[in-house]
Amino acid sequence: MAMTEIKAVEAALRGVLDPELGTDIVELGMVKAIDVAGATATIKVALTIAACPMRDQIEMDVVRKVQAIPGIDEVIVEIGAMTQAERSRLMEKARRHAREHAEPTMVSPLTRVIAVSSGKGGVGKSTVSVNLALALSDLGHEVGLLDADIWGFSVPRMVGVSDQRLEAGENRKIVPIESQGIHLVSTGLIVGDEETALMWRGLMLSKALEQFLRDVAWPATLDYLIIDMPPGTGDIQMALARLLPQAEMLVITTPQKAAQKVAARAADMARRSFMPIIGVIENMAPFVDDQGRTQEIFGSGGGAELAADLGVPLLSQVPLDPNVVTGGDNGAPVVRARPDSPAALEIAAAAVQVTRILPPVEDDTCTSRIALLAEQLAEIG
């Protein structure tokens, strides 16, 4: 059997795409063997599952592509199923391909994108997103805030714009609402009122995120885009990894072990989607009461343990603070309403850490990186 025949068949098979993943079956590792005997080519193809609904289409495409090769009159396709390890490798390749071939969005490639994520709800992710965005703005940066928690939107109330609605501007692009010095987009600025339920399924969720990235006139000068993610590892998370290759993740957890373990799943999803993790923020950390006693209402140590497990810095431990709740309900975020409060000071410190890890692109020169490295080495020494 001539190697040129094998190469010709392999080249033809690179024209066969998996309809769901959008990548050719050779790149995905689905072609297990190629045999050419005379005018007959036998191709062994492993699908993700034996009952794959795309089986007939892939099989027909294989036959058509290979039969077009001069000298090949018959094509035999032998279908099998992948092992779990092979499926994992396939999905890793598919995710990498999606990030590398992402279509352009209205978000400048120079904008630092930070996906504020958690494994479960109720850890204060939206509160951290809002206050972090404002703290970055207070440092002199132009900041956007995208509320990607499509079902559970709460950001408009937290920044005091729940009575406003998004409108179209030039070129029919959606114009973000400007509030407290940041640019804001949320489904809460589209629905009739805060109590309207959005009963959308998976595809509509990812399409909503896609519209917020492609049909919103985000400023070209945006230094940071903070994305308040929904909890978990579902459609929105996977869509973001595909649509914004420059996105990086900030993980939010609470001190308790249960929250830490669940947050680790969000981090695992990020890494499997080739999304870097910049650090961990522990919210609802122990606080010191008026008598000087430390109150560990949600336990302690979860944030530090998670950061150590992930090999990333613990950026902040935000203590329980009644000013946070009051500010969120009244549209007066704590970093602005009570900048001297313990929670505000911790979030402001986290913002400084973020700008050190992810400086605005124009500031991220080789010289600045060397200076940062020298500073870190001095701290270690």
C-alpha positions, 0 to 999 in steps of 0.5 A: 500500500503506497503512503501517497494513497493513505495521505490522499485519503486522509486529506480528503477526510479533512474535508469531513466536518462534525456538524455539531463541533465544526471541526474535521474528523481527522483533527478531532481524532475520530479517524482510527484507521485507513486501509486502501486495497486496490480500488477499495478504501476502508475507513474506521471512524469512532463517533462520540457515541454509537447512536450519534444522530449525526452518524448517517451524515458523517458516513455519507460525507466520508464516502463522497469525499473519499470516492472523489479520489482518482482510483478509489471506486468503493468506500467501506465505513466501519463505525465504532464508539469512542472510549471515555478518554477519547471523548475527553480528548475530542472535546478538548480539541473542539473547545480549543478550535472554537476559541481559536476560530471565534468570530469577532464581537463588538468587544475590542480584542484589547479589552481585558475580559474577566468572567466572575464565576462561581459553582453555585448561587448565593455566594455574592457573585453579583455583589462582587462583580458590581463593586469590583467594576466600580473599584476598577473605575475608581482607579481611572479605568474605563469599565463595562459590566455585563450581567450574563446571569440571564435568569437571575439578573440583579445588577440593575437594582444594585447600581440603581438603574432598574427603571431604565431600558436599553435602546438601539443607537447608530447602526441598530446597535444596543447602547449600554446604559451609563451609570456611576461611571461604568457601561452596563448591559443586562436582561433586566434592562430589557424585560418589563420589570424585575419580577418578569420571569425569563423562561428561556432554554439553553440555545436562547441563553447562549444566543442572548449572550452572543447578542450582548457581545455582537450587537452591543456598542461597547466602547472601543476604549474599554479597559475592562469588561466584567461579566457577572456569570450565572452559577454553574458550568452550563450553556452560558459558560461554554458560549463565553469560552467560545465567543471571547477567547481573551476571557479570564476567570475570577472565582468567587467562593465562601469560606465553607467547604461545600462552596469551595468544592462546588467552586472548584467545578467552575474552575475545572470548566475554565481550564478545560475550556482554555480559560485562564484563572486569575485568582479567587475572592472569598466572600462572606469571610469572618468578620470582627464584631464590636467587641473584637470577637471574630465571627466565623458564620460561614466557616473559615479557610475555604478561599485559601484552600481553593486558591492553593488547590488551583495554584492561583492567588487569593485576591481578597477575603471580603468580610460579612458586612451589613453595608453590602446588603443595604447598598445592593438593595438601594442602588448604592454599592458599598465601594461608593457608599461606604468606601471606608467599610471593611468590605469596601476596602477588601474589594478595592484591594482586590481591584488593585490586585487585578490591575497588577495581574491583568494591566490594561493592554497599553500598559502591559509592556515587556518593561512593565512585566519585568518590573512586576516580576522584580517586585514579586521576587523582592516580596518573596525575598 
